[in-house]
């Protein structure tokens, strides 16, 4: 049963939103639990949004670059905050 659960998690998708504080914009993204913050940055760049000098926050906690969404306890429907570094 664990093997089946692990193989199904590979196909799991989350629909999250990234709040771009500087532009006051909500960007919807479809991600996987094993995606990292760096993967999120790449998705935003594909959408035309530069995020390299910005920091991601979730539940008032700064996310690390190599942290997966699963490690950060990000679930379907979560909202991440993207703030410029000053």
KELOKE-795554 format. One record per residue: residue in three letters; x, y, z of N, C-alpha, C in turn. Coordinates in nm, 2 decimals, padded with zeros to 4 digits. Layout:
@kolfi: ALA&nu: X&nv: Y&nw: Z&cau: X&cav: Y&caw: Z&cu: X&cv: Y&cw: Z $
...
This chain:
@kolfi: UNK&nu: 00.08&nv: -00.12&nw: 00.00&cau: 00.00&cav: 00.00&caw: 00.00&cu: 00.09&cv: 00.13&cw: 00.00 $
@kolfi: UNK&nu: 00.20&nv: 00.12&nw: 00.07&cau: 00.29&cav: 00.24&caw: 00.07&cu: 00.35&cv: 00.27&cw: -00.06 $
@kolfi: UNK&nu: 00.38&nv: 00.16&nw: -00.14&cau: 00.43&cav: 00.17&caw: -00.27&cu: 00.33&cv: 00.24&cw: -00.36 $
@kolfi: UNK&nu: 00.21&nv: 00.20&nw: -00.35&cau: 00.10&cav: 00.26&caw: -00.43&cu: 00.08&cv: 00.41&cw: -00.39 $
@kolfi: UNK&nu: 00.09&nv: 00.44&nw: -00.27&cau: 00.07&cav: 00.58&caw: -00.22&cu: 00.19&cv: 00.67&cw: -00.27 $
@kolfi: UNK&nu: 00.31&nv: 00.61&nw: -00.27&cau: 00.42&cav: 00.69&caw: -00.32&cu: 00.42&cv: 00.71&cw: -00.46 $
@kolfi: UNK&nu: 00.37&nv: 00.61&nw: -00.54&cau: 00.36&cav: 00.63&caw: -00.68&cu: 00.25&cv: 00.72&cw: -00.72 $
@kolfi: UNK&nu: 00.14&nv: 00.73&nw: -00.65&cau: 00.04&cav: 00.82&caw: -00.68&cu: 00.07&cv: 00.96&cw: -00.64 $
@kolfi: UNK&nu: 00.16&nv: 00.98&nw: -00.54&cau: 00.20&cav: 01.12&caw: -00.50&cu: 00.28&cv: 01.18&cw: -00.61 $
@kolfi: UNK&nu: 00.34&nv: 01.10&nw: -00.70&cau: 00.42&cav: 01.16&caw: -00.81&cu: 00.33&cv: 01.24&cw: -00.90 $
@kolfi: UNK&nu: 00.20&nv: 01.20&nw: -00.91&cau: 00.10&cav: 01.26&caw: -01.00&cu: 00.02&cv: 01.37&cw: -00.93 $
@kolfi: UNK&nu: 00.03&nv: 01.38&nw: -00.80&cau: -00.05&cav: 01.48&caw: -00.73&cu: -00.01&cv: 01.62&cw: -00.77 $
@kolfi: UNK&nu: -00.11&nv: 01.70&nw: -00.78&cau: -00.09&cav: 01.84&caw: -00.82&cu: -00.16&cv: 01.93&cw: -00.71 $
@kolfi: UNK&nu: -00.10&nv: 02.04&nw: -00.68&cau: -00.16&cav: 02.14&caw: -00.59&cu: -00.19&cv: 02.27&cw: -00.68 $
@kolfi: UNK&nu: -00.30&nv: 02.33&nw: -00.65&cau: -00.33&cav: 02.46&caw: -00.71&cu: -00.31&cv: 02.56&cw: -00.60 $
@kolfi: UNK&nu: -00.20&nv: 02.64&nw: -00.61&cau: -00.17&cav: 02.74&caw: -00.51&cu: -00.17&cv: 02.88&cw: -00.58 $
@kolfi: UNK&nu: -00.16&nv: 02.98&nw: -00.49&cau: -00.15&cav: 03.12&caw: -00.55&cu: -00.02&cv: 03.18&cw: -00.48 $
@kolfi: UNK&nu: 00.04&nv: 03.27&nw: -00.56&cau: 00.15&cav: 03.35&caw: -00.51&cu: 00.11&cv: 03.49&cw: -00.52 $
@kolfi: UNK&nu: 00.11&nv: 03.56&nw: -00.40&cau: 00.07&cav: 03.70&caw: -00.39&cu: 00.20&cv: 03.78&cw: -00.41 $
@kolfi: UNK&nu: 00.20&nv: 03.85&nw: -00.52&cau: 00.31&cav: 03.94&caw: -00.55&cu: 00.29&cv: 04.07&cw: -00.48 $
@kolfi: UNK&nu: 00.35&nv: 04.10&nw: -00.37&cau: 00.32&cav: 04.21&caw: -00.29&cu: 00.35&cv: 04.35&cw: -00.36 $
@kolfi: UNK&nu: 00.46&nv: 04.35&nw: -00.44&cau: 00.49&cav: 04.48&caw: -00.51&cu: 00.39&cv: 04.52&cw: -00.61 $
@kolfi: UNK&nu: 00.34&nv: 04.42&nw: -00.69&cau: 00.24&cav: 04.45&caw: -00.79&cu: 00.10&cv: 04.43&cw: -00.74 $
@kolfi: UNK&nu: 00.08&nv: 04.39&nw: -00.62&cau: -00.05&cav: 04.36&caw: -00.57&cu: -00.13&cv: 04.27&cw: -00.66 $
@kolfi: UNK&nu: -00.07&nv: 04.16&nw: -00.69&cau: -00.13&cav: 04.06&caw: -00.79&cu: -00.12&cv: 03.92&cw: -00.73 $
@kolfi: UNK&nu: -00.23&nv: 03.84&nw: -00.76&cau: -00.23&cav: 03.70&caw: -00.72&cu: -00.21&cv: 03.62&cw: -00.85 $
@kolfi: UNK&nu: -00.10&nv: 03.54&nw: -00.84&cau: -00.07&cav: 03.45&caw: -00.96&cu: -00.10&cv: 03.31&cw: -00.92 $
@kolfi: UNK&nu: -00.19&nv: 03.25&nw: -01.00&cau: -00.22&cav: 03.10&caw: -00.97&cu: -00.12&cv: 03.02&cw: -01.04 $
@kolfi: UNK&nu: -00.08&nv: 02.91&nw: -00.96&cau: 00.02&cav: 02.81&caw: -01.02&cu: -00.02&cv: 02.67&cw: -00.99 $
@kolfi: UNK&nu: 00.01&nv: 02.58&nw: -01.07&cau: -00.01&cav: 02.44&caw: -01.05&cu: 00.12&cv: 02.38&cw: -01.02 $
@kolfi: UNK&nu: 00.14&nv: 02.32&nw: -00.91&cau: 00.27&cav: 02.27&caw: -00.86&cu: 00.26&cv: 02.12&cw: -00.81 $
@kolfi: UNK&nu: 00.37&nv: 02.06&nw: -00.79&cau: 00.38&cav: 01.93&caw: -00.73&cu: 00.43&cv: 01.94&cw: -00.59 $
@kolfi: UNK&nu: 00.40&nv: 01.85&nw: -00.50&cau: 00.45&cav: 01.85&caw: -00.36&cu: 00.61&cv: 01.85&cw: -00.35 $
@kolfi: UNK&nu: 00.67&nv: 01.78&nw: -00.45&cau: 00.82&cav: 01.77&caw: -00.45&cu: 00.89&cv: 01.89&cw: -00.51 $
@kolfi: UNK&nu: 00.81&nv: 01.99&nw: -00.57&cau: 00.87&cav: 02.11&caw: -00.62&cu: 00.94&cv: 02.19&cw: -00.51 $
@kolfi: UNK&nu: 01.05&nv: 02.25&nw: -00.55&cau: 01.12&cav: 02.34&caw: -00.46&cu: 01.09&cv: 02.48&cw: -00.48 $
@kolfi: UNK&nu: 01.14&nv: 02.57&nw: -00.40&cau: 01.12&cav: 02.71&caw: -00.42&cu: 01.19&cv: 02.76&cw: -00.55 $
@kolfi: UNK&nu: 01.30&nv: 02.70&nw: -00.58&cau: 01.37&cav: 02.73&caw: -00.71&cu: 01.28&cv: 02.69&cw: -00.82 $
@kolfi: UNK&nu: 01.20&nv: 02.58&nw: -00.81&cau: 01.11&cav: 02.54&caw: -00.92&cu: 01.00&cv: 02.65&cw: -00.93 $
@kolfi: UNK&nu: 00.95&nv: 02.70&nw: -00.82&cau: 00.85&cav: 02.80&caw: -00.82&cu: 00.90&cv: 02.93&cw: -00.89 $
@kolfi: UNK&nu: 01.02&nv: 02.96&nw: -00.86&cau: 01.08&cav: 03.08&caw: -00.93&cu: 01.08&cv: 03.06&cw: -01.08 $
@kolfi: UNK&nu: 01.12&nv: 02.94&nw: -01.13&cau: 01.12&cav: 02.91&caw: -01.27&cu: 00.98&cv: 02.92&cw: -01.33 $
@kolfi: UNK&nu: 00.88&nv: 02.87&nw: -01.26&cau: 00.74&cav: 02.88&caw: -01.31&cu: 00.70&cv: 03.03&cw: -01.33 $
@kolfi: UNK&nu: 00.74&nv: 03.11&nw: -01.23&cau: 00.71&cav: 03.25&caw: -01.24&cu: 00.78&cv: 03.32&cw: -01.35 $
@kolfi: UNK&nu: 00.90&nv: 03.28&nw: -01.38&cau: 00.98&cav: 03.34&caw: -01.49&cu: 00.91&cv: 03.30&cw: -01.62 $
@kolfi: UNK&nu: 00.86&nv: 03.18&nw: -01.63&cau: 00.79&cav: 03.14&caw: -01.75&cu: 00.66&cv: 03.22&cw: -01.77 $
@kolfi: UNK&nu: 00.61&nv: 03.27&nw: -01.66&cau: 00.49&cav: 03.36&caw: -01.67&cu: 00.52&cv: 03.50&cw: -01.69 $
@kolfi: UNK&nu: 00.65&nv: 03.53&nw: -01.70&cau: 00.70&cav: 03.67&caw: -01.72&cu: 00.72&cv: 03.75&cw: -01.60 $
@kolfi: UNK&nu: 00.73&nv: 03.69&nw: -01.48&cau: 00.75&cav: 03.76&caw: -01.35&cu: 00.89&cv: 03.73&cw: -01.30 $
@kolfi: UNK&nu: 00.97&nv: 03.83&nw: -01.28&cau: 01.10&cav: 03.81&caw: -01.22&cu: 01.09&cv: 03.80&cw: -01.07 $
@kolfi: UNK&nu: 01.16&nv: 03.69&nw: -01.02&cau: 01.15&cav: 03.67&caw: -00.87&cu: 01.28&cv: 03.65&cw: -00.81 $
@kolfi: UNK&nu: 01.39&nv: 03.68&nw: -00.88&cau: 01.52&cav: 03.64&caw: -00.83&cu: 01.57&cv: 03.72&cw: -00.71 $
@kolfi: UNK&nu: 01.53&nv: 03.84&nw: -00.70&cau: 01.57&cav: 03.92&caw: -00.58&cu: 01.45&cv: 03.94&cw: -00.48 $
@kolfi: UNK&nu: 01.37&nv: 03.83&nw: -00.47&cau: 01.25&cav: 03.84&caw: -00.39&cu: 01.25&cv: 03.71&cw: -00.30 $
@kolfi: UNK&nu: 01.18&nv: 03.72&nw: -00.19&cau: 01.18&cav: 03.61&caw: -00.09&cu: 01.04&cv: 03.56&cw: -00.08 $
@kolfi: UNK&nu: 01.02&nv: 03.43&nw: -00.07&cau: 00.90&cav: 03.36&caw: -00.05&cu: 00.87&cv: 03.34&cw: 00.10 $
@kolfi: UNK&nu: 00.75&nv: 03.37&nw: 00.14&cau: 00.70&cav: 03.35&caw: 00.28&cu: 00.58&cv: 03.26&cw: 00.27 $
@kolfi: UNK&nu: 00.56&nv: 03.17&nw: 00.37&cau: 00.44&cav: 03.10&caw: 00.39&cu: 00.42&cv: 03.09&cw: 00.54 $
@kolfi: UNK&nu: 00.30&nv: 03.13&nw: 00.59&cau: 00.27&cav: 03.13&caw: 00.73&cu: 00.37&cv: 03.21&cw: 00.81 $
@kolfi: UNK&nu: 00.41&nv: 03.32&nw: 00.76&cau: 00.51&cav: 03.41&caw: 00.83&cu: 00.64&cv: 03.35&cw: 00.84 $
@kolfi: UNK&nu: 00.68&nv: 03.25&nw: 00.76&cau: 00.81&cav: 03.19&caw: 00.77&cu: 00.87&cv: 03.20&cw: 00.63 $
@kolfi: UNK&nu: 01.00&nv: 03.24&nw: 00.63&cau: 01.07&cav: 03.25&caw: 00.51&cu: 01.11&cv: 03.11&cw: 00.46 $
@kolfi: UNK&nu: 01.08&nv: 03.08&nw: 00.33&cau: 01.11&cav: 02.95&caw: 00.27&cu: 01.25&cv: 02.95&cw: 00.21 $
@kolfi: UNK&nu: 01.32&nv: 02.84&nw: 00.23&cau: 01.45&cav: 02.82&caw: 00.18&cu: 01.45&cv: 02.78&cw: 00.03 $
@kolfi: UNK&nu: 01.55&nv: 02.80&nw: -00.04&cau: 01.56&cav: 02.78&caw: -00.19&cu: 01.54&cv: 02.63&cw: -00.22 $
@kolfi: UNK&nu: 01.60&nv: 02.54&nw: -00.14&cau: 01.60&cav: 02.40&caw: -00.17&cu: 01.49&cv: 02.32&cw: -00.09 $
@kolfi: UNK&nu: 01.40&nv: 02.39&nw: -00.02&cau: 01.30&cav: 02.33&caw: 00.05&cu: 01.18&cv: 02.29&cw: -00.04 $
@kolfi: UNK&nu: 01.13&nv: 02.17&nw: -00.03&cau: 01.02&cav: 02.13&caw: -00.11&cu: 00.89&cv: 02.19&cw: -00.05 $
@kolfi: UNK&nu: 00.78&nv: 02.19&nw: -00.13&cau: 00.65&cav: 02.23&caw: -00.08&cu: 00.60&cv: 02.14&cw: 00.03 $
@kolfi: UNK&nu: 00.63&nv: 02.01&nw: 00.01&cau: 00.58&cav: 01.92&caw: 00.11&cu: 00.65&cv: 01.94&cw: 00.25 $
@kolfi: UNK&nu: 00.78&nv: 01.97&nw: 00.24&cau: 00.86&cav: 02.00&caw: 00.37&cu: 00.81&cv: 02.13&cw: 00.43 $
@kolfi: UNK&nu: 00.76&nv: 02.22&nw: 00.35&cau: 00.71&cav: 02.35&caw: 00.41&cu: 00.56&cv: 02.34&cw: 00.45 $
@kolfi: UNK&nu: 00.50&nv: 02.22&nw: 00.43&cau: 00.36&cav: 02.19&caw: 00.47&cu: 00.26&cv: 02.28&cw: 00.38 $
@kolfi: UNK&nu: 00.30&nv: 02.30&nw: 00.26&cau: 00.21&cav: 02.38&caw: 00.17&cu: 00.11&cv: 02.28&cw: 00.11 $
@kolfi: UNK&nu: -00.01&nv: 02.31&nw: 00.11&cau: -00.12&cav: 02.22&caw: 00.06&cu: -00.19&cv: 02.29&cw: -00.05 $
@kolfi: UNK&nu: -00.28&nv: 02.21&nw: -00.11&cau: -00.37&cav: 02.26&caw: -00.21&cu: -00.45&cv: 02.38&cw: -00.16 $
@kolfi: UNK&nu: -00.45&nv: 02.49&nw: -00.24&cau: -00.52&cav: 02.62&caw: -00.20&cu: -00.44&cv: 02.71&cw: -00.12 $
@kolfi: UNK&nu: -00.31&nv: 02.68&nw: -00.09&cau: -00.23&cav: 02.77&caw: -00.01&cu: -00.19&cv: 02.90&cw: -00.09 $
@kolfi: UNK&nu: -00.16&nv: 03.00&nw: -00.01&cau: -00.12&cav: 03.13&caw: -00.07&cu: 00.02&cv: 03.16&cw: -00.02 $
@kolfi: UNK&nu: 00.12&nv: 03.18&nw: -00.11&cau: 00.25&cav: 03.22&caw: -00.07&cu: 00.27&cv: 03.37&cw: -00.10 $
@kolfi: UNK&nu: 00.35&nv: 03.43&nw: -00.02&cau: 00.38&cav: 03.58&caw: -00.03&cu: 00.52&cv: 03.59&cw: -00.09 $
@kolfi: UNK&nu: 00.53&nv: 03.67&nw: -00.19&cau: 00.66&cav: 03.70&caw: -00.26&cu: 00.69&cv: 03.85&cw: -00.24 $
@kolfi: UNK&nu: 00.80&nv: 03.88&nw: -00.16&cau: 00.83&cav: 04.01&caw: -00.12&cu: 00.97&cv: 04.05&cw: -00.17 $
@kolfi: UNK&nu: 00.99&nv: 04.17&nw: -00.22&cau: 01.12&cav: 04.22&caw: -00.26&cu: 01.22&cv: 04.22&cw: -00.14 $
@kolfi: UNK&nu: 01.34&nv: 04.19&nw: -00.17&cau: 01.45&cav: 04.20&caw: -00.07&cu: 01.49&cv: 04.35&cw: -00.07 $
@kolfi: UNK&nu: 01.50&nv: 04.40&nw: 00.05&cau: 01.54&cav: 04.55&caw: 00.06&cu: 01.68&cv: 04.56&cw: 00.10 $
